[in-house]
Amino acid sequence: MIIKENRLIIAEEITDESLDKLIQNINNDEIEVIQIDTDNISSLCLQQLFCIAKDKKVEVNNSFIAKFFENINYI
């Protein structure tokens, strides 16, 4: 995970062991955009990203993972 200005870039594998670091990064008030450039994300980490997608912009550069985010509807 790399932070550039207001963007968190996830370009490497994110495992369950990385969950605490991911939560810390996505809850950082300075992060406005989360960019996903990998297809190797654990289900627990993906759930955290689904939850934050309501409040922060999530850009997914992987067609498989993007399909999950396309079907999320917030009420």
HELIX and SHEET records of a PDB file:
HELIX    1   1 ASP A   16  SER A   18  5                                   3    
HELIX    2   2 LEU A   19  ILE A   26  1                                   8    
HELIX    3   3 SER A   43  ILE A   52  1                                  10    
HELIX    4   4 SER A   63  GLU A   70  1                                   8    
SHEET    1   A 4 ILE A   2  LYS A   4  0                                        
SHEET    2   A 4 ARG A   7  ILE A  10 -1                                        
SHEET    3   A 4 VAL A  33  ILE A  36  1                                        
SHEET    4   A 4 LYS A  57  VAL A  60  1                                        
END                                                                             
